[in-house]
């Protein structure tokens, strides 16, 4: 054998030995990691039948299972259902997509600073339309130099159907902001802020509504104590806000968020208030209606981009945003009206198109505020893998997720632990349901997909700590 051939043989042999050695080391590490994860599961003493768990890693576009337990078993996923909504939304709406809210009027009815017709507020299905945006709309209108409107405010919210609370939500309605109604013209997440603060000069605390549009009456039953102990209760019954309990004179301001019943009326009343604050008076009332095509658009606000709206949904698990986006998904032409059921068809079609196993998911509501949704850890993890491989949408989804120990629903979890800032994931919670799904990174550059679902009777805080321990073990 020549020296040249001998050197080539030695190089090939060395490479083969190196590859085999590396493969052996990787396999050993994977086995050790699996043993460590299994140890955490056993030590938790959570009944294995209550769990559906899966952790994977993508290597050369192929999925490698790091750990799984009952991964094909369908369970109630709660709010991690929003990940399926996010995937479908990013698939249909490109990054940067925005929703429009407009004001329209008849220019022929303007005389000097007076307008003698109706002012139309038309909603474009924007889930993120809040006070700052209303100010933009009103300030732009005020530059038309109209200070008197001798007509009504007509709210056109007909881009969506009239269903405010879809039947797919949990059956019992509550007054909390997470159970807010849905409408094509919505404002401030269709919720009102109630602030309570001590009054140093009096015996009863002060109650403030924000914004106060004359829609609600306050019944203040609350009392003050001399210390800093606060135990307040705020309840909305129809148009009555009832505040009870006690607040200390040394206590900080207390805030509660309560939903409203009619998004269109709520939006119109706020428009009227904001106009008044800019010196524009409106003689008439707020009414529902249709903006004629002949109206001239005199003010227009474009929402923040779709990826930022997804962050509103995922960071704080906002059910209202999930349903608003789903109704938007259902609109494919000018004649279409936003409908949640049709939007859910779009989400399920998306999941079928990316080849999630059909027998491992059943979804009827986009937010997860239901016990009817069912999904396995395997199906959810496959969704996360599919998005991870798609650079066109992966960055947008990743940035929308809560960061462990930093913000959103993970702000107080894994703080000061190995997983802090290395986990970006969607949380889920219902009575007897705890879930967590997303991505976990490591210093060596690896990024894992994971889904943890618990359905059972154990203490929910204990389950959350158990899930966090799995992630700390995976990352450390």
C-alpha positions in Angstrom: 0.0 0.0 0.0 1.3 3.5 -0.9 1.9 6.1 1.7 -0.8 8.3 0.1 -3.4 5.4 0.3 -2.3 4.6 3.8 -2.9 8.2 5.0 -6.3 8.3 3.3 -7.3 5.1 5.1 -6.0 6.4 8.4 -8.0 9.7 8.0 -11.3 7.8 7.1 -10.7 5.4 10.0 -10.1 8.3 12.4 -13.3 10.1 11.2 -15.3 6.9 11.6 -14.0 6.4 15.1 -14.6 10.1 16.0 -18.2 9.8 14.6 -18.9 6.6 16.5 -17.5 8.0 19.7 -19.5 11.2 19.3 -22.7 9.2 18.6 -22.0 7.0 21.6 -21.5 10.1 23.8 -24.7 11.7 22.5 -26.6 8.5 23.2 -25.2 8.2 26.7 -26.1 11.9 27.4 -29.6 11.3 26.0 -30.1 8.3 28.2 -28.8 10.1 31.3 -31.1 13.0 30.6 -34.1 10.6 30.2 -33.2 8.9 33.5 -33.0 12.3 35.2 -36.4 13.4 33.8 -38.0 10.1 34.8 -36.6 10.5 38.3 -38.3 13.9 38.6 -41.6 12.4 37.4 -41.4 9.5 40.0 -40.4 11.9 42.8 -43.3 14.1 42.1 -45.7 11.3 43.1 -48.2 12.6 40.6 -50.3 9.7 39.3 -48.9 9.0 35.8 -52.4 8.4 34.5 -53.1 12.1 35.1 -50.3 13.2 32.8 -49.6 13.6 29.1 -45.9 14.7 28.6 -43.6 15.0 25.7 -40.2 16.6 25.1 -38.5 16.6 21.6 -35.5 18.0 19.9 -35.2 18.6 16.1 -31.9 17.4 14.6 -31.4 17.8 10.8 -35.2 18.5 10.4 -35.9 15.1 12.1 -37.7 14.9 15.5 -36.0 13.1 18.3 -38.0 12.2 21.4 -36.2 13.1 24.6 -39.0 12.0 27.0 -42.6 11.0 26.7 -45.3 9.7 29.0 -48.9 9.0 27.8 -48.0 11.3 24.9 -50.8 10.1 22.7 -53.5 10.4 25.3 -56.0 13.3 24.8 -56.6 15.5 27.8 -58.2 18.9 28.5 -55.5 21.4 27.4 -57.0 24.6 28.8 -55.2 27.8 27.5 -52.4 26.1 25.7 -55.1 25.8 23.1 -54.2 29.4 22.1 -51.0 28.0 20.5 -53.2 26.3 17.8 -55.0 29.7 17.3 -51.6 31.5 17.0 -50.4 28.9 14.4 -53.5 29.3 12.3 -53.4 33.1 12.6 -49.8 33.4 11.5 -50.5 31.0 8.7 -53.3 33.2 7.3 -52.2 36.7 8.2 -48.6 37.8 7.2 -46.4 39.6 9.8 -47.3 43.2 9.8 -51.0 42.7 9.1 -53.2 45.3 10.7 -56.9 46.0 11.4 -58.6 49.3 10.7 -61.1 51.4 12.8 -62.6 54.4 11.1 -64.9 57.4 11.6 -67.1 58.4 8.8 -69.5 61.3 8.0 -71.4 63.1 5.2 -69.3 66.1 4.1 -72.3 67.8 2.7 -73.7 68.3 6.2 -70.7 70.3 7.5 -71.2 74.0 7.9 -68.4 75.9 9.6 -67.6 74.1 12.8 -71.0 72.3 12.9 -71.9 68.9 11.5 -75.7 68.2 11.3 -75.5 64.5 10.5 -74.6 61.3 12.3 -71.0 60.3 13.0 -70.2 56.7 12.2 -67.7 54.6 14.2 -66.9 51.4 12.2 -65.1 48.5 13.8 -62.6 46.4 11.9 -62.3 43.6 14.3 -59.2 45.0 16.1 -58.7 43.2 19.5 -56.1 45.7 20.5 -58.1 48.9 20.2 -57.6 50.8 23.5 -57.6 54.3 25.0 -54.5 55.5 23.2 -55.9 54.4 19.9 -59.2 56.2 20.6 -57.2 59.3 21.3 -55.5 59.0 18.0 -58.8 58.6 16.2 -60.4 61.6 18.0 -57.4 63.9 17.6 -57.3 63.2 13.9 -61.0 63.9 13.7 -60.6 67.2 15.7 -58.3 68.5 13.0 -61.3 68.7 10.8 -62.2 71.7 13.0 -65.7 70.4 13.8 -66.7 71.2 17.4 -70.5 70.5 17.3 -72.2 67.3 16.1 -76.0 67.8 15.9 -76.6 64.1 15.4 -75.9 60.7 17.0 -72.9 58.4 17.1 -73.8 55.3 15.0 -71.6 52.2 15.8 -71.2 49.8 13.0 -69.9 46.5 14.4 -71.4 44.3 11.7 -68.1 42.9 10.5 -68.7 40.1 13.0 -72.0 38.3 13.9 -73.9 39.4 17.0 -72.8 36.5 19.2 -71.1 38.1 22.2 -70.4 34.9 24.2 -70.0 31.8 22.1 -71.6 28.6 23.3 -68.2 26.9 23.1 -67.0 28.8 26.2 -67.5 27.4 29.7 -71.2 27.5 30.6 -71.3 29.9 33.5 -70.7 33.6 32.8 -68.6 35.6 35.2 -67.9 39.4 35.4 -64.2 39.0 35.2 -62.2 40.5 32.2 -61.1 37.1 31.0 -64.7 36.4 30.2 -65.3 39.6 28.2 -67.7 39.6 25.2 -66.6 39.9 21.6 -67.6 42.5 19.0 -66.1 43.9 15.7 -66.1 47.3 17.4 -64.5 46.7 20.8 -62.6 49.0 23.2 -60.2 48.4 26.1 -60.6 44.6 25.9 -64.3 45.3 26.6 -63.6 45.8 30.3 -63.8 48.7 32.7 -61.1 49.5 35.4 -62.3 50.0 39.0 -59.8 51.8 41.2 -60.2 52.0 45.0 -57.9 54.1 47.2 -58.0 55.2 50.8 -59.4 58.7 51.7 -57.3 60.2 54.5 -59.9 62.8 55.2 -62.9 60.5 55.4 -64.1 57.1 56.7 -64.9 55.5 53.4 -62.5 54.8 50.5 -62.8 56.5 47.1 -64.0 54.5 44.1 -63.1 55.6 40.5 -64.3 54.1 37.3 -61.9 54.4 34.3 -63.2 55.3 31.7 -66.4 56.6 33.4 -68.9 57.0 30.5 -72.1 57.0 32.7 -72.7 53.4 31.9 -72.4 52.1 35.5 -73.6 53.2 39.0 -71.3 52.6 42.0 -72.5 51.1 45.3 -69.7 51.7 47.7 -70.0 49.5 50.8 -66.3 49.4 51.5 -64.8 50.6 54.8 -61.4 51.9 55.8 -59.1 50.6 58.6 -56.2 52.3 60.2 -53.5 49.9 59.0 -52.4 48.5 55.7 -54.6 45.5 55.4 -56.8 45.3 52.3 -59.5 42.8 51.6 -61.8 44.3 48.9 -64.4 42.6 46.7 -65.7 44.2 43.5 -68.7 42.8 41.7 -70.6 43.8 38.6 -74.3 43.1 38.5 -75.7 44.4 35.2 -74.9 48.2 35.3 -74.2 48.2 39.0 -70.6 48.1 40.4 -70.6 46.9 44.0 -67.5 47.5 46.1 -67.3 45.9 49.6 -64.7 44.9 52.2 -62.0 47.0 53.7 -58.9 48.9 52.7 -56.2 50.3 55.0 -55.4 54.0 55.1 -51.8 53.0 54.5 -52.6 50.7 51.6 -51.8 51.1 48.0 -54.4 51.7 45.4 -56.5 48.6 44.6 -57.6 47.8 41.0 -60.2 45.4 39.6 -61.2 44.7 36.0 -64.8 43.9 35.1 -66.2 43.1 31.7 -69.0 45.0 30.0 -72.1 43.5 28.3 -72.4 45.4 25.0 -69.0 46.1 23.2 -70.6 48.4 20.6 -72.4 50.6 23.1 -69.3 50.7 25.3 -67.1 51.8 22.3 -69.6 54.5 21.2 -70.0 55.9 24.7 -66.2 56.1 25.0 -65.9 57.9 21.6 -68.5 60.4 22.8 -66.5 61.0 26.1 -63.2 61.4 24.3 -64.7 63.8 21.8 -66.1 65.9 24.7 -62.7 66.0 26.3 -61.3 67.4 23.0 -64.0 70.1 22.9 -66.4 68.3 20.5 -70.0 68.1 21.7 -72.4 65.4 20.4 -76.1 66.2 20.8 -77.5 62.7 20.1 -77.2 59.2 21.6 -75.1 56.2 20.8 -76.9 53.8 18.5 -76.2 50.7 16.5 -76.3 50.9 12.7 -74.6 50.5 9.3 -72.2 53.0 7.9 -73.3 53.8 4.3 -70.6 53.4 1.6 -71.3 57.0 0.7 -69.8 58.2 4.0 -66.4 59.9 3.8 -63.7 58.5 6.1 -62.4 61.4 8.1 -60.3 59.5 10.7 -58.6 56.2 10.6 -56.6 54.1 13.0 -54.5 51.1 12.0 -53.9 48.5 14.7 -50.5 47.4 15.9 -49.2 44.4 13.8 -50.7 41.0 14.1 -47.6 39.6 15.9 -47.9 42.2 18.6 -51.6 41.3 19.0 -50.6 37.7 19.4 -48.3 38.8 22.3 -51.4 40.3 23.9 -53.1 37.0 23.6 -50.3 34.7 24.7 -48.4 36.7 27.3 -51.5 37.2 29.4 -53.6 34.4 28.2 -56.3 36.7 26.9 -59.4 34.8 25.9 -61.1 37.8 24.3 -58.2 38.3 21.9 -58.3 34.6 20.9 -62.0 34.8 20.0 -61.6 38.1 18.2 -58.7 36.7 16.0 -60.7 33.6 15.3 -63.7 35.5 14.0 -61.2 37.5 11.8 -59.9 34.1 10.5 -63.3 33.2 9.2 -63.6 36.2 6.9 -62.4 35.4 3.4 -64.4 38.0 1.3 -66.2 41.3 1.6 -69.6 39.6 2.0 -68.4 37.4 4.9 -69.3 38.0 8.5 -66.9 37.0 11.3 -68.2 33.8 12.9 -66.4 31.8 15.6 -67.6 28.4 14.3 -66.3 29.1 10.8 -63.0 30.4 12.4 -62.7 27.1 14.3 -63.0 25.2 11.0 -60.1 27.3 9.7 -58.0 26.4 12.8 -58.9 22.7 12.5 -58.1 22.7 8.8 -54.7 24.2 9.5 -54.0 21.5 12.0 -55.0 18.8 9.5 -52.8 20.5 6.8 -49.7 20.3 9.0 -50.6 16.6 9.6 -51.4 16.5 13.2 -52.8 13.0 14.1 -56.6 13.4 13.8 -57.4 11.1 16.6 -55.3 13.2 19.1 -57.1 16.6 19.1 -60.6 17.9 19.2 -61.1 21.7 19.4 -64.2 23.7 19.6 -63.0 26.9 21.3 -59.8 28.9 20.4 -59.0 30.2 23.8 -59.3 27.0 25.9 -61.9 28.5 28.2 -63.8 25.2 27.9 -63.6 21.6 29.1 -64.7 20.4 25.6 -61.3 20.9 24.0 -59.1 17.8 24.0 -55.5 17.4 22.8 -52.5 15.1 23.4 -49.0 16.2 24.3 -47.8 14.5 21.1 -50.2 16.6 18.9 -49.3 19.9 20.6 -45.6 19.1 20.4 -45.9 18.3 16.7 -47.5 21.7 16.2 -44.6 23.4 18.0 -42.1 21.5 15.9 -43.9 22.5 12.6 -43.8 26.1 13.6 -40.2 25.8 14.7 -39.2 24.6 11.3 -41.0 27.5 9.5 -38.8 30.6 9.7 -41.6 32.7 8.2 -43.6 32.5 11.4 -41.4 31.0 14.1 -39.9 34.3 15.3 -43.3 35.9 15.6 -44.7 33.0 17.7 -41.6 32.8 19.9 -41.7 36.5 20.8 -45.4 36.3 21.7 -44.8 33.7 24.5 -44.3 34.5 28.2 -40.6 34.3 29.3 -39.8 32.3 32.4 -39.1 34.7 35.4 -39.5 37.8 33.2 -43.1 38.5 32.0 -46.6 37.5 31.3 -48.1 34.4 33.1 -44.5 33.1 33.7 -43.2 36.2 35.4 -43.1 34.6 38.9 -42.2 31.1 37.8 -38.6 29.7 37.5 -37.2 33.0 38.8 -33.7 32.6 40.0 -33.6 29.0 38.7 -31.8 27.3 35.8 -34.8 27.8 33.5 -35.1 31.6 34.0 -35.1 33.3 30.5 -34.5 29.9 28.9 -38.1 28.9 28.7 -40.8 30.6 26.5 -44.1 28.9 26.9 -47.9 29.2 27.0 -49.5 28.4 30.4 -52.9 26.8 30.9 -55.2 26.5 33.9 -58.8 25.4 34.6 -60.1 23.7 37.8 -58.3 20.3 37.8 -56.2 21.2 34.7 -52.7 22.5 34.6 -50.7 22.8 31.3 -47.5 24.2 29.9 -46.2 24.1 26.3 -43.5 25.9 24.4 -39.8 26.0 23.9 -36.8 25.5 26.2 -33.3 26.5 25.2 -29.8 25.6 26.4 -26.4 27.2 26.5 -25.2 24.7 23.9 -27.7 26.0 21.4 -30.2 23.2 21.6 -33.9 24.2 21.6 -36.5 21.7 22.8 -40.2 21.5 22.2 -42.3 20.4 25.2 -45.9 19.9 26.2 -47.0 19.1 29.8 -50.7 18.4 30.5 -52.2 17.4 33.8 -55.8 16.5 34.4 -56.5 15.4 38.0 -57.3 16.4 41.5 -53.8 17.3 42.9 -53.0 20.8 44.1 -52.5 23.0 41.0 -49.5 24.9 42.6 -47.8 21.6 43.3 -48.2 20.6 39.6 -46.8 23.9 38.3 -43.8 23.4 40.5 -43.4 19.9 39.2 -43.5 21.1 35.6 -40.9 23.8 36.4 -38.6 21.2 37.9 -38.8 19.1 34.7 -37.7 22.2 32.8 -34.9 23.1 35.2 -33.6 19.5 34.9 -33.8 19.6 31.1 -31.8 22.9 30.9 -29.4 22.6 33.8 
